[in-house]
Each structure stands twice: as structure tokens, then as C-alpha cells.
């Protein structure tokens, strides 16, 4: 995820990564990121921070849905010197500059504190409208894998007080942990949420049965390999994008070492014959524009 954000930072804006992780992964992450920073010293910095949950029910929060998934619920009180940030799950890859999604902050009205994308686009395959046993945002709910957060406004809203109250009331009815809690909150406070287009959190659900993400400019901006799709062959497009990003060496030529191998891999028969393979052009669009003429 971090490598993709740095690669697509075409305007070379300064990026700051805040990484919450288990203590045993600290050294490995620090070593890798320090290596990358030695290659691109002026482009990014990072802090690796320990996990931190409310002392009451700490174990319960830490294991809500998946280990550490609920950490983002407490960022307003943990990062008191940060005004705004973009939260992403670890199974997200950037296929566009961070500045593209960051610009949505400028579209917030005076009451909005966060931005998310819809969980589904089609009622026939939506999860929340068919199975949820709790309130959820809008018609089909929202997905929490990509989230713009104005922490200043969230603190003013007493975000964590609401989160704790919702968890206490609904904890026996939620399935997807922190995402369900976020959906419940914005059900009660819909005016606090800005909804982004689906291409900023493109998932297998958008293409595995039929194409249901009507992209505003026919390009995938952030791709989300949830449910292990970056490591599975069920829809090979997702695994190929992940492996292409993993193989790319930061600082090397992005055209010859990332774009060209990715384009070639997406032409494989297994991709063309899969339902998600139909969006190969949309996946390549921004990378081609940014890197296509670099040699």
C-alpha cells in the first residue's frame, strides 16, 4: 500500500505515513521504510505507532472483526495534533495520486466530518439491505476500507463518545466490526458524511458478477483486494496488480518496470476470460497517463 502511494505521487508532494502496528512487526517495517526513504529522501516520512485501545474492553476492541481493525475508530484522540488524514486498510493499492482523493476535503460542507464510498451499488447483491440486523447508512451502507477523516471536526463532534455508545448497544448484532459501527453512526447522523464515488474504493464485488461501478471518468483510483483477492486466483486481475506492485523497485523507471509488465500481465487469457478482467483498461488509465512516456 505504501509503495503504491509513493509510486503514484507523481507531483512529488510530501507524504507522511502514520502506521499503527503490533510491536513484533515494528522492526521489519522500520527497516523497509528506512530503505525506501534513503532512495527518495525528500518525498515522504513515517511514524510507526503502537496499538492503543480504550483500557476498558481493550481485548474486545483489539479483536473486533479482525485484529486491530478498530484502531481507526480512536484516531481522533490518539492523534490530537493532526487535523485531517486519509485512512486506508492494508489491502488497498493506489492507482492514482493521493492528491486526487485528498481534494474531496475541499468539497465537505460545514457539517461533514468524514468521507466514505458505498458498500454496494446494486440492491440485488447488497449485504446491508438484505442481511444487516442494525441500522446502516443510506440505501446500501458504506464501506470503511478508505476513509477521509477530519479529526478536528470529529473531536468537536465527540466522535468516540458516540462510538462507545453504539458499540455497547449493538455489539451483539454487528458482523463487520468497526464498519458496522461506522454505518450505524452515520445512519443517525447522515449530514456528517460525504460520499465518494466507487472508483476510490474499487473491490471485487464491483465486477465479479457484473460491472456495477459507474466510474466518473473511467479509471480506478484505489483498488481494494478485500477478502484475500490480492492473493487468490478467483479474479486474477487483483492478484496481478498486487504482484506487479510488489515486484516494482522504488526509484526505478515506472514505465518499463511497472506499467509495461502490468499491461502485459493483464493481457493474459486468464484475465481476459474473467469478469473483472473487463476493467483492465480502467486500471491502466492513470498509470498510462503518468508513466507512459517515461524512459
C-alpha positions in Angstrom: 0.0 0.0 0.0 2.7 2.5 1.0 4.8 1.7 -2.1 1.8 2.3 -4.4 1.1 5.7 -2.7 4.8 6.7 -3.2 4.8 5.5 -6.8 1.7 7.4 -7.9 2.9 10.6 -6.1 3.7 12.0 -9.5 3.8 15.6 -8.4 6.3 14.6 -5.6 4.2 16.1 -2.8 5.5 15.5 0.7 3.7 12.5 2.2 3.5 11.5 5.9 2.5 7.9 6.8 1.3 7.1 10.3 1.4 3.3 10.8 -0.3 1.6 13.7 1.0 -2.0 14.1 1.9 -4.8 16.5 5.2 -4.4 18.3 6.6 -7.6 16.7 6.2 -6.1 13.2 7.8 -2.7 14.1 11.5 -3.6 13.2 10.6 -5.2 9.9 8.5 -2.2 8.8 11.0 0.4 10.0 13.9 -1.3 8.1 11.9 -1.4 4.8 10.6 2.1 5.1 14.1 3.4 6.0 15.5 1.7 2.9 12.8 3.4 0.7 13.4 6.8 2.4 17.2 6.5 1.5 16.1 6.2 -2.1 13.6 9.0 -2.0 14.6 11.1 1.0 12.6 14.3 0.3 9.3 12.7 -0.7 8.0 11.1 2.5 8.4 10.4 6.2 6.8 8.0 8.6 6.0 7.2 12.2 5.3 3.7 13.5 2.9 3.9 16.4 1.8 1.2 18.9 -1.7 0.0 19.0 -3.8 1.8 21.6 -7.3 0.9 22.6 -9.5 2.1 25.5 -8.4 0.4 28.7 -11.9 -0.8 29.3 -12.6 -3.7 27.0 -9.2 -3.4 25.4 -9.1 -7.1 24.2 -12.6 -6.8 22.9 -11.8 -3.8 20.8 -8.5 -5.2 19.6 -10.2 -8.3 18.2 -13.3 -6.6 16.8 -13.9 -8.2 13.4 -10.1 -8.6 12.6 -7.1 -7.9 14.8 -6.6 -4.1 15.0 -9.3 -3.2 12.5 -11.0 -1.0 15.1 -7.9 1.2 15.7 -9.1 3.8 13.3 -12.1 4.5 15.5 -9.9 6.0 18.1 -7.6 8.1 15.9 -9.2 11.5 16.9 -8.0 11.1 20.5 -4.7 9.4 19.6 -3.6 12.0 17.0 -4.5 15.2 18.7 -2.0 17.2 16.7 -3.4 16.0 13.4 -6.1 18.0 11.7 -7.0 15.6 8.8 -5.9 12.3 7.3 -6.7 9.6 4.8 -7.2 6.1 6.4 -6.8 3.1 4.3 -6.9 -0.7 5.1 -3.6 -2.6 4.4 -5.2 -4.4 1.4 -5.5 -1.1 -0.6 -3.4 -0.1 -3.5 -3.2 3.4 -5.0 -3.7 3.6 -8.8 -3.8 7.4 -8.7 -2.1 10.3 -6.8 -3.2 10.7 -3.2 -3.9 14.3 -4.1 -6.9 13.1 -6.2 -8.8 11.7 -3.2 -7.5 14.3 -0.8 -9.2 17.0 -2.9 -12.6 15.7 -1.6 -11.8 17.5 1.7 -12.4 20.7 -0.2 -15.9 19.5 -1.1 -17.0 19.0 2.5 -19.8 21.2 3.7 -19.6 22.8 7.2 -21.1 19.7 8.9 -19.3 16.8 7.2 -16.6 15.1 9.2 -15.6 12.1 7.0 -15.9 10.7 3.5 -16.5 7.0 2.5 -17.6 5.1 -0.6 -20.8 3.0 -0.9 -20.6 -0.6 0.2 -22.7 -1.7 -2.8 -24.2 -0.2 -6.0 -26.9 -2.8 -6.6 -29.7 -3.8 -4.2 -29.8 -7.3 -5.6 -26.4 -8.1 -4.2 -26.2 -5.6 -1.4 -25.3 -7.1 2.0 -26.6 -4.5 4.4 -30.1 -4.1 2.8 -30.5 -7.9 2.8 -28.8 -9.2 6.0 -28.0 -6.4 8.5 -29.6 -6.6 11.9 -28.8 -3.0 12.7 -29.3 0.4 11.1 -26.9 1.4 8.3 -26.2 4.5 6.2 -28.4 5.2 3.2 -29.8 2.6 0.9 -26.9 0.1 0.8 -24.4 1.2 3.5 -20.8 2.3 3.2 -17.5 0.5 3.1 -14.9 1.6 5.6 -11.7 0.5 3.8 -10.9 4.0 2.5 -11.9 6.9 4.8 -11.1 10.6 4.7 -11.2 11.8 8.3 -11.3 15.4 9.5 -10.1 14.7 13.0 -10.6 18.2 14.3 -14.3 18.1 13.4 -14.6 14.5 14.8 -13.2 15.7 18.1 -15.7 18.6 18.2 -18.5 16.1 17.4 -17.4 13.8 20.3 -16.9 11.0 17.9 -15.5 8.5 20.3 -18.4 9.0 22.8 -20.8 8.1 20.1 -18.7 5.1 19.0 -18.6 3.7 22.5 -22.3 4.1 23.0 -23.1 2.4 19.7 -20.8 -0.5 20.4 -22.4 -1.0 23.8 -25.9 -1.1 22.3 -25.3 -3.1 19.1 -22.3 -5.3 19.8 -24.3 -8.5 19.7 -25.8 -7.6 16.3 -22.8 -6.4 14.3 -20.9 -8.7 11.9 -18.3 -6.5 10.2 -17.0 -4.8 13.4 -15.8 -1.2 13.0 -17.5 -0.9 9.6 -20.9 -1.7 11.1 -20.3 0.8 13.9 -19.5 3.5 11.4 -22.6 2.6 9.4 -24.8 2.9 12.5 -23.3 6.3 13.4 -23.9 7.8 10.0 -27.4 6.3 10.0 -28.1 8.6 12.9 -26.0 11.5 11.6 -26.2 11.3 7.8 -25.4 15.0 7.5 -21.9 14.3 8.8 -20.8 12.1 5.9 -19.6 12.9 2.4 -20.0 10.0 -0.1 -17.2 9.5 -2.6 -17.5 7.6 -6.0 -16.9 3.9 -6.1 -13.7 4.1 -8.1 -12.0 5.4 -4.9 -12.5 2.0 -3.2 -12.9 -0.5 -6.1 -13.5 -4.0 -4.9 -14.1 -7.5 -6.4 -17.8 -7.0 -5.7 -17.9 -4.3 -8.3 -17.0 -6.7 -11.2 -17.2 -10.3 -10.2 -20.9 -10.8 -11.1 -21.4 -7.8 -13.4 -20.0 -4.3 -13.7 -21.8 -2.2 -11.1 -19.3 0.7 -10.5 -20.2 3.6 -12.8 -16.8 5.4 -12.7 -17.0 9.1 -13.2 -14.0 9.2 -15.6 -13.5 5.5 -16.5 -10.5 5.0 -14.2 -9.9 3.0 -11.0 -8.3 5.3 -8.4 -7.8 3.0 -5.4 -8.2 -0.8 -5.6 -9.2 -2.9 -2.6 -8.3 -6.5 -2.6 -10.5 -7.4 0.4 -11.3 -11.0 1.4 -7.9 -12.0 0.2 -8.3 -11.3 -3.5 -4.8 -9.9 -3.9 -3.5 -13.4 -3.0 -6.1 -15.6 -4.8 -6.8 -16.6 -8.4 -10.6 -16.2 -8.2 -10.3 -12.9 -10.1 -6.7 -12.8 -11.4 -6.8 -9.1 -12.2 -6.5 -8.3 -8.5 -3.6 -10.6 -7.9 -1.7 -9.4 -10.9 -1.9 -5.8 -9.8 -0.6 -6.7 -6.4 2.2 -8.8 -7.7 3.2 -6.0 -10.2 3.4 -3.5 -7.4 5.3 -5.9 -5.2 7.9 -6.6 -7.9 8.4 -2.9 -8.7 11.6 -1.4 -7.2 11.0 2.1 -5.9 13.1 4.7 -7.7 13.4 2.7 -10.9 11.7 3.5 -14.2 7.9 3.3 -13.6 7.1 2.7 -17.3 9.5 -0.2 -18.0 9.4 -1.7 -14.5 5.8 -1.3 -13.5 3.4 -0.2 -16.3 4.7 -2.3 -19.1 4.9 -5.6 -17.1 1.4 -4.9 -15.7 -0.1 -4.2 -19.1 1.4 -7.4 -20.4 0.2 -9.5 -17.5 -3.3 -8.1 -17.8 -3.4 -9.4 -21.4 -3.2 -13.0 -20.2 -6.0 -15.3 -21.2 -7.0 -16.0 -17.6 -7.6 -12.2 -17.0 -9.5 -11.7 -20.3 -11.8 -14.6 -19.6 -12.6 -13.4 -16.0 -15.4 -11.0 -15.3 -13.1 -8.5 -13.6 -10.7 -8.6 -16.5 -13.1 -6.4 -18.4 -11.9 -3.4 -16.4 -8.2 -3.8 -17.3 -8.3 -0.5 -19.4 -9.7 1.4 -16.4 -7.0 0.0 -14.2 -4.2 1.2 -16.6 -5.7 4.5 -17.5 -4.0 6.8 -14.9 -0.7 4.8 -14.9 -0.5 5.2 -18.7 -1.1 8.9 -18.4 1.5 9.4 -15.7 4.2 6.9 -16.7 3.6 6.0 -20.4 6.2 8.4 -21.8 8.9 8.0 -19.2 12.1 6.1 -20.4 
